[in-house]
Amino acid sequence: MYAEERQQAIAGLVAQRGRVAVTAVAERFGVTTETVRRDLALLERSGMLRRVHGGAVPSGALTVLEPNLGERRSTRTEQKRRIAAAAVDFVPQNDGSLILDGGSTTAALAEVLPAGRRLLAVTNSVPISHRLSVAPGIDLHVLGGRVRGITQTAVGESTVAALADLRADVVFLGANGVTGTFGFSTPDETEAASKRAMVRAAQRVVVLADSSKLGREHLVRFAGIDDVDVLITDDEADPDVVTEIESHGIEVLTA
């Protein structure tokens, strides 16, 4: 294979999988890791990808752009429904407590919480709080703060301060980006601060993220790879990315 052909093939792999590792690419094409790094450097200069620690991601994967909640609700709805159904197994039994982060996949979980189960639920999401306010068996606690229109979640110092006094059985979080190196990330600093406080406030941390989020890194990390106990994604997840994440001791479930 000529160098140009290999480079085009590498660019195709990045676009298809969302992330590639230098070592995996070197093994696939039978070249040295130094050759792969030179290929990635050339492709980055051409704007075809962006290099990250240990590999490369699509050129648009590192971003501060954030889709609004309405856009997210209308994308990958079937995958999110399956992820939510799998997440029900991690919902505490009667008289347990949970925290629900704002987001389209956590909102899908709120829709399928076991009917009538006695639970104390904490959320900073306006839509989720509306749904749970009429759910039988739910003792709902809504976190205050400044509501971000784009995510419809409460954020800020008062939100973080309220979470500092809580200790829930489990927290269910969404994420915009998930990688084995950078961890779990989101574009907004205030959103990340609330998520970070939720991680500290729970005994068990479960992240719900469809496969389009895997292999992507966003501006602000809210949890390191070792801070999360379980990641639930869908069956379109890149096996190489899943293996990388699992190597850090996280349980990864595909729905």
C-alpha angles and dihedrals in degrees: 000000000000118000092249091053092049092049092051089049091051091050089051092051092051092050092048100043102030092230138030131193121228093229094050092049092048091052093046095053099032096240135119124272088243089059091050092050090052089050091050092048091053092047091049091053087052090054093242097120143350124242119232132175107304098359145351141286132196114288091250096046096091102063146142092209115113127192116226122249093257092057092048093050091058097050128079090353095160092052091049091049090054092046091051091050090053091047091059088078088067096051110111122250123248115325093015126131133230140177120218119202119211118265144098096271095046087047088056088054091051088057093057103039108138108276114248097004110142106241138157105223126191123191142162092201120107095204093045092048089052090052095046095044089078098035113115115243095017119125098199125206116185119203116226129222142100110324114228108217095211094059100018090227132129114245138165140074096314091052092051092045093053091051091052089070096050134088113184129181093240141357124210112207136182123216136197093205136023127184135154092236106041097027124210119349146174134189099243126071096209091048089050091051091055092047091048090053090050090054090054091047097058136071091213127032121206121181120202111202130153118228094263088070095055116099092020128114125200133193102272129040114215098176134023119229090258094052095071126075102189135020118195116195137151131273093259091072116127106256092218092055091046091051091050092052093045090053087071092060099261118140107235119197124188118206 
